[in-house]
Amino acid sequence: QVQLVESGGGSVQPGGSLRLSCGASGSVFKTYVMNWYRQAPGKRRDVVASITQSGSTVYAASVKGRFTISRDDAKNTVSLQMNSLKPEDTAVYYCNRASDSGIQWNWGQGTQVTVSS
């Protein structure tokens, strides 16, 4: 049973930066496309960034140019560097493997990001 643990969230002012990290027990990330998701109150959980096993990345239009996803398979971690944060980035952020016919690991607790002046 893979247990995902996200960390690094917090409260920042607009224009600030945060770095999120995601880890799990065991060397499980290396064979999967890994995603960062976010869910704002009353909204669905959406993908914001994706990284393939070879390191290719894709970003949602709303974060492109501001967020950077990376992975360290040796440490079994996936990170999300978030710069130039905006109030609309406020959400709970989660990581997980990309959905494979609907199959994903159980969701972790997420990490709250709040952007407010």
N, C-alpha and C positions, 0 to 999 in steps of 0.2 A: 504494500500500500504506500504510494508516494504521498508524502506530506509536504505541501508547498508552504513556504514561509516568506512573506514579503516584509520589507522594512525600509526605513529611510524617509517616510512621509513626515509632514509637519505643516506649520503655518508660515507662510511667507507673504511679503508684499508683492504687488504686481511688478514684473521685471526681475524678480528674484530667481534663484536656481535651487533645485533639489536633485539628489541622486538616489534613485530607488534601487534596491537589490532584492533578488529572489533566489532562494536556495531550497534544496530538498535533500533528504537523506538518500544516499546511494548515487551512483553515477548514471543518472537516468536522462539527463538533458541531451547528451551528445547525439542521440539518434533521432531527435525530433526538431521540427520547426518550432520555435518558441515565440510566444506572443506576450505582449503587455496589453491589458485591457483596462478600461475604466468605466465606472458606473456612478453617475450623478443621481441625486435623489429624484425619484419619480421617472427615471429614464432607464433604458435598457443598457446592458453591459456591451460595450463596443471595443473592437480592437483598435489600438492606437499605434502599435508598432509591432513588426514581425521580423525575425531573423532566421535564416535558413541554417542548415548544418554547415554550409560552406561560408557563411558570414554575409550573404546578401541580405539587404534590408528593404523593407517597405514601410511607409508611414501613412497614416491618415492625413488627409489634406490639412486638417485643422492644426496639426502639430509639426508638419514637415518644415524643416529648417530650424526648428527650435528644440526638438527632442532627438536623442541619439540612443539607439538600442545597441547593446553589445553582449557578448557571451564569453564565458571562460569555462570551457568544458572540463578542464583539469580540476577546477574548483567547483564544478557543478553549480554555476551561478549565471544569472542573467541580470543585466543592469539596464536602467533607463536614466540617462542624464537629461534633465529637463531645465532648459534655459528660457529666459524671457517669458516667464510664467504670466498667465492672464487669469482673471477671475473665472472665466469659463473653463479653465483647467481643473477647477475644484471638483473633486470626486474621490471615490475609493478606487485605488489602483490594485490590480491583480495580475499575476502571471499564470500562464498555463501553456501546455503544449497546444499546437494548432489542432483544431477539431479534425478527427479522422472518422468520417461517417458518423459524426455525433459523439465520438468517444474522446473524452478528455479525463485528466486526473481530477480528483475531488478538489474543489476550490479551497484555497487558504483563506485566512481572515482578512486579507487585503491590508493596505496601508493608506490612511487618510491623507489627502493633500488638500490644503485650504489656501486659496490665494485671495487675499483681501487687504485693503488698505485700512 
